[in-house]
């Protein structure tokens, strides 16, 4: 393969490999470049920029915490500390920046797709107001942090009260 991380052959390799499980097909680029490449393949850059321009005032991305840390946090919360589990975690998450694990790649892809779908829906029918709690550092598996999620939601709703009052005054 060409050493250019963005040549067509490498792009196919990135999109079809299972890093950490099938070592010979692991991506050969740093994780941040890999995730940018995944994002580029899933959503055309021009469309993402267009959606961002249209919704810059009403939308902030969710799930912006580093994927690896969210997965590691989940494994720690589950109490996975013995050597076999650490090895499994290394293989799933990735042992270093050059070999992200399959879970990291899959979760990053899923987050990108979810974000893109939300942007498309918002572009078609923008809300009058958007309440967006800052929960990017939490994962879907952080069930034990419900109190924190509720508090963050309440804070975001309280911050939006002036905007809500303004909209109510305009409408009726």
N, C-alpha and C positions, 0 to 999 in steps of 0.2 A: 504494500500500500504506500501511496504517496505520503510524505510527512506533513503535508498541508492538512490541518485538522478539518478544513471545510470543503475538501474535494468531494465529488459525488460518491466515490467508493467508501470513504470514511463516514459520510452521512448515513449511508445504508447500514454500515457496520454499527454505528451508534444506535440507530433506530431498531435494529434487530438483535442486538447482543444481550446476553444475560450476565453482566459483570459480577464477578465474585463466584459464580457457579461454573461458567464455562470460560475458564481463564484465557483461552486462546482467542476469544472474541471480545475480551474486555476493551472498552474504549481506551484510546491512547491520548486523551487530552485531559487537562485539569478539569476538576468538577465544575467550576464556574463556567468554563467554556462549553462543557457538555450540556449543562442546563440551558445555556443560551441557545445552543444548537437544537436541543429538544423543543424549546419554545419557538424557534424559528421554523422548525418543520411543522409543528402543530398549527400555529397561527401565523399567517403572512404578516411580516413586520408592518407593512403599510396599513393594514386593517387594524392592527393593534394601536398604532399611533393615531389613526383616525378616531377610534373609539375613545382613546385617552383625551384627545382634544375636545371631543364632544361632551365628555363627562368629567372633565377635570375638577369642576366645582362641586360635584355631588358624589364622587366615588373615590374610595381609597381601597387599595388592594387588601384582601384578607389573606391570612396564612403567609405573612412575610417573614416569619421566623425561619432560621436555617433548618432545612429539612433534616439534616443529620442530627442536629441537637434535639429536635422533636422526637425522632425515632429513638435516639439513645435515652432520652428522658422516659419514654414509654417502657423500654427494656429495664431501666433502673427501677421504675415504679413497680414493675412486675417482679422485682427481686432477682433478676438474672445476673449472678455475679461469679458463678463457678467457671472454671476454664472452658469446658465444652460450650457453655452458653456464650462466653466471651468470644470464642472462635466463631460460633454461629453468627453472633452479632457483627463481628468484623466482616464476615463473608456477605451478610445481608446488607449491611450499611456501607461497607467498603473499608479497606484497610488503610488507605492513604488517598491523597488527592488525585492520584492518577487512576485509581480503580474504585469509583463509587459503587456501592452495592446495588443489587436489583431493586431493593425496597426504595432507596433514595431516588433512583431513576423513575420507577413507577409512580411514586408519590409526587415527584416533581411534575411528571407528565399529567397526572390526574389534577393537580392544583392548577396547572396552566389551562387545561380544558375547562375546568369549572370556572375559572376566572374569565376565560373567553366567552363562555355561555352567558355569564352574568353581565358582561359588558354588552353583548349583543342584545340581550333583553332590555337592558337599561337604555341603549341607543334607540330602540324601537318605541319604548314607552317610558321616558324618563320620569322619575318620581319628583314630586314637589319638594320633598325633603328626604334625606337619607340619614338614618341613624346607624352609625358603624362603630360599634365598640372595638377597642384596640385589643384584639384577641389573637393576633398573628403568632404570638409566642406559645400558644396552646395548640394541641392537636385534637383530633376527633376522639382519641383514646384517653383524654385527660378527664375521665369521669369523676375522679376524686377531687377535682378542682371546681366543682359546681358553684360553691360559694363565691369564688373569685370571678367566675363568668357572670354570675348574677350581679355582683358589685360593679363590674365593668359595664354591663348593659345598663344598669341604673345610672351610672355616671354619664354615659353617652347620651341617654335620654334626657337627663337634666341639662346637659350642655345644649341640647337641641330645643329646649323650651322657648327661648326667644324667637327662633325661626318658626316654630310651630304657631306661636301667637301671631306672628307677622302674616303667615299664610291664612290663618283663620280670619284675621282682620280684612285681608284682601278678598277672600271668598264670601264672607258673609257677615 
